């Protein structure tokens, strides 16, 4: 059986084409699932599940789990873009910065649970403006870390 393909036809042997596609799809699905958890934690009334006038421990834990899942999916997706390249020191700083931002968000969100918030233990945990500001600062640090983690591969000049 002969094929009519000329011998000069180039065949893609780039491993990025075959191995990266499933990883990128999985990372996008993971980020979307994390966003769903995050949305359920922050605004359960969008889904008709709001049972309390205050933001309680379950809601805080849910949106922090969603944030963790989004960070994991983003890490896998951007790490896939580094396939076949050596990672730079800036990208290493970016990964650690994103992880640090998540830790900031967790400790700010659960400040009352850890005993460092505005409500002491016998009272109901309260997610107030200070905790919200801390979580937003943590999310900003996560975003900056992911921006540093994005690969930049200069195009090679044709010679």
N, C-alpha and C positions, 0 to 999 in steps of 0.2 A: 504494500500500500504506500503510495507516494503522496507527498503533500506539495501543493503549489506555492509554498512560501519560499521566497528567494533566500539564499544563504546570507545575504547582507542585512537581513532584518534583525534589528536589535531586540533582545529579550531582556525584560526588566529583571534584574537579580537583586534589587534593593530589598533588604529584609524589612524596611519600614512599611512597604506596601502590604505585605502579608501579615506581619505580626502586630502592627500598630492598630489596625482597624478594629479588631475585637476589644483591645484595651481601651481605645478612645470611646467606643460605644458603651462599654461597661462603666467607664468613668462618667460619661454623660448621664446614664441611667442612675448611677449612684448620686450624682449631684442633684438630679431632679427628685429622687426619693428623699434626699436630705432636705431639699427645699419644701417638700410636702410636710415632713415632720416639723420643720421650722415654722411653717405657716400654721399648722395645727397648734403648736405651742404658743405662738404669739397671738393669733386670732382664732380661737376655737369657735367663736360665734359665726364665722364664715361658713362653718360646716354644721351649725346648729348644735354644737356641743358645749356651749358656755353654760356652766352651772353655778358660777360664783362671781360676785361683783369685783373681787380682787384677783390679782395674779398670784396664784399659789405655787407651792413647791412642784406639783406635777407639771404645770405649764412651763415653769422655768426649766425643769429637767428635760421636758420634751423639746423646747427650742434649742437647748444646749446640745442635746443628742442630734438634732437636725443639723446644727452648725458643725458638729464633729463629722457627720456623714458627708456634708458638703465639702469640708476640708479634705477628707480622705479621697473623695472622688476627684477633686481638683488636683490633688497631689499626684494621683495615678495618671490623670490625663496629661498634665504638664510634664511629668517624668517620662512619659511615652514620647513626647516631642524631642527629648534629649537622646533618643535611640541612636546609637552609633557615634555619638559625640562625647568628648570628655567634658564633664561638668566644671563650670568655673567657680571661683571662690564666691562670686556674687550670687550665683544660684544656691550655693550651700548656705550663705547668709540668709537668703530668701526663705529657704525651707525652715530654718531655725526661727526666723522672724514670724512666719505663719504659725508655727507651733507655739511660740511665745504669746502671740495674739490670742490664740485659743485659750491658753492658760489664764490670761488676763480676763477674757470674757467669762470663763467658768468661775473664777474667784469673785469677780464683780457680781455676777448673777446670783451666786450662792452665798453672798456675804452674810446675810442673816442666818443662814444655816450653819456657817462656820463660826458664828459668834462675833463677827466683825462689822455687822451692819447696824442699822438704826434701831432695829427691834431686837430685844434680848430674848433668850430662849423661851420663857413661858408664853410670850406673845406669838401671834401668828406671823410667819415670815411675810415680809412686805417687799415687793419689787417696786421701789420708788424711783425718783428721778436720779439719785446718785448711782444706784445700781444700773439703771438704763444708760447713763452716761458712760459708766465703766464698760458695759457690754459694747457700746458703740465704739469706744476707743479700742477695745480688743478686736472688733471687726475691722476697724481701719488698719490696725497693725497686720492683721491677716491679709487684707487686700494689698498692702504695700509689700508684704513678703511674697505673695504670689506674683506681683509685678516684677520683683527682682528675680524670681524663679523662671520667668519666661525665657526660652532660649533665643539667642541672636546668633545666627550663622551667616556671616557675610558671604555673598556670592563670589565664587571664584572667577577671576578674569579669564576669558578665552584667549589662549595664546597659540 
